[in-house]
């Protein structure tokens, strides 16, 4: 089995997509490339997020290719990642011990020489990546834009995030009057837009404060988790659409009454 993970700077920028046989690899600093180490020196308090667990190695490689293509490699001028490959070509947790027969100088020179990128090789590589993406996309229907977790059915998604399937269906229905205040999107729409829809983006920027502890949450989603409430019900309470029996309120409203909070 394998896991897919990502590393983020404190500003939220994703700078590495990784794969490992277990989640321990995501937190390991050894065996990283020099660009990763350079970022680590500047941002030692980087965040680690486990995106997918219990994957087969083949499926993990497929997802790694898709995510690296999505965020883009910085050394190619296409994105923010310090990854040096397009993914899918890692080794399943194997580490060479360095023991055994010494390499000859001729063999070392061959290893140092970069592989010749012939037109046939480039075309084959491109077709391979396209087939992997199509295979992955065919079984993925919904995605969380915050964690990048995916689901094949709306029922699985709703059960996993704690939102009833009918409510989630209304959120995602473009003809519904209900605004999508969740971070769930139809996967095909996500690939087309590559971002959180306007309603979601607005919701993600909504700041909430616990008036008892004075703790501030950057999103109502995080605040609802702290309150132990379902996100949709919690959102309605702090927006005044239903009775608010929680110690939470919008930060903007709190500051209008009590003055600005230093955070």
N, C-alpha and C positions, 0 to 999 in steps of 0.2 A: 504494500500500500504506500501511498505518497501524499504529500501535502503541498499546497501552493500558498505562498506568503508574499507580503510586500513590505518595504521599509519606507517610512515617510519622515520628512523633516517636520519640525514642530509647527511650521507654517501650513502643513497639510500637503506639501508637494511630494508626490511619489517619486523616489529616486532609484528603487531597485525592485525587481520581480524575481522571486526565487522559487526553487523546487527542492524538496527533500524527502527522505523516506519517512521522517517523522517531524513533529513540530520543533524538536530540539535544534534542528539545523537553522531554523529561522532566527534563533537568538545567538547563534555562534558567530564570533567575529573573525575567526581564523579561516583561511582559505578564500578570502575575498580578493578581488582585483584591486589594483593600485588606485583606480578612480573611486571605488567604494571607500577605501581607506582614507583618501583625501577628504571625502565628504564627512566621514566619521570624525575626523580631527576637528572639523568646523562645527559639526552637530552631534556631539557625543550622546545627547539625550534623544536620539531618534526614536520613532515609534515603530513597533512591530505589529503587524496585523496578519492573522491566519485567515486566509480567504476560503480555502477548501481543504477538507480532510477526507481520509478514507477513499482516496482515488486510486485507481490502478495507475501504474507508472505511465502507461500509454496515454490515458486520459489526462494525467497531470502535464505531460509534455505538450499535448494539444492545447490545453488551457494556457500554459506558459507562453506559447507562441502567440496566441490571440492577445493576451494582456500586454506583452512586449510591443506588439504591433500597435495596440491601442494607445499606450503612453508614449511610445517612440524612444529611440536611443539617442542620447545626447551626442555621442561621437559621430553620428551620421547627420546631426543637425535636425533631427526629426522630433525631438521630445526632451524629456527630463531624466530618463533612465541612464544609469552608468553601466548597464549590462553591455557586454562586448559581443554577444551573439544574439541571434533572433530567437533563441530558445529551442526546446525540444531535442537538444543534443547533449544533455547532461548525463552524468554517470550515476546510477542508482546507489548513492551512498558509499561507493567504493573509494578507498583511499590507498594509494600505493605506498608500500612501506619503504621503498627505496632499496630493498635488498635484492639480491640476484646478480645475474651476469652484467658487468659494466658495459655501457654502450660504447661502441666504437666512434671515432671522430666522424667517420662517414655517415653513420646513423644519426648522430647529433645534428649534422649539417642538414640532413633531410628533414628532421623534425623542425628545425629553425626556419626552413624555407616555407613560405606560405603556399597554401594549395592554389593551384592555377584555376581561376574562375572562367572556365570556358563558357561560350554561349549555351552549349548543351547542358552544362551543370547548372547555370543560372535558371534556365527554363525549367529543368527538372525540380529544382528547389522551389521555384515559384508555384509550380503545379502542385507540389507536395503540400505547401502551406495552404493553398486554396482548398484542397481536398480536406485538410484537417479542420479548417474553419467551417466548411459546409457541414461536415460530420458533427461538429460540436453544436453549431447553430440549429441543426435539425431537431435536437432533443432539448434545447433550452428555450423556454417561452417567456420567463419573467426574470427580472434582475433587480437587486437592491442597489441603488446608485451610491449608497454610502459605504457598503461593505463589499460590493460586487458579488455577493452570493447569488446563486441562480437556482431556479426551480423549473421543473417540467410541467407542473400543473398549478392552477390557482389555489386549489385545495391545500396542496403541500405548503405553498407560500403562506397562505392565511394562517394555517395551523402553526407554522414555525414562528411567525412574527406576532401572533396574538390578535389578529384582526379577522373578524368573521368573513368567510368567503363572499357572501352577498355584498357586504360593505365594500370589500376590496374590489369586487367586480364593478360596483358603481363608480368607484374612484377612477378606474381604468377605462370606463366607457366614455368615449369622446362626446356622446350624445346626452350624457347624464348631466343634471344640474349640479351635482355634487362636485366640489373641487377636490383634486387629488392632494391631500395633505400628508400622504405617506411618501416614502422614498422608493416605492416600487414602480417599475415601469415595464411595459411590454418590451421584450428583448430586442425585437426588430426596430422599434422606435428608438431605443437607446443607441443602437448601432448607427441609425440615421442621424440623430441629433448629437450623440456623444456627450450629453449633459443633462442635468436635472431640468425638468420642465419649469416654466415660469412660476406656477403655483408652488411647486416643491421648493424652488430656490428661495422664494419669499418665506416659506415656512422654515427652511433651514437657518435663516438669518434672524428668526424670532428669538429674542432673549427673554429669559424667565428668571425670577428671583424667588428664593425661599425666604419669606419675611421673618421666619423664626431664627434661621441660621445665617441669613444674609448671603447664602451661597448663590452664585449666579451661574446659570446654564446658558450656553450659546444657542441651543436649540430646544424647542418644546419636546422633541423626541427624547433627548437626554434627561430633561426634567421629569417627563412622564415615567421613565424607568426608575428614577430616584423616588418618585411618589408611589411606585408600584401600581400604576394605573394603565389601562389600555389607552394608547396614544390618542385615538379619535375622541374619546370621552373627556380626556384630560384637556385637549385642545379646546373643546366646546366650553369647558368650565372657565379657563383663563381668558377666553374671548367674550365671556358674559352671555353665552348662548344657553347656558344651563347653570343651576346653582353651584357655586364654587365652594365646596366644603374642604378644600385643601389649603395649606399654608403658602401656596404659590400664587404669583400674579405676574403680569407683564412688567418687565423692568422699566419700560417707558412710563407706565402708569404709576409705578411705585415712586419714580423720581419726580413726577409731577406733584405728588402729595408730600413726600418726605425730603426731597432734594436729591442731588446727584450722589451716586454711590461711587466711592473710590475702590477700583478693583484692579 
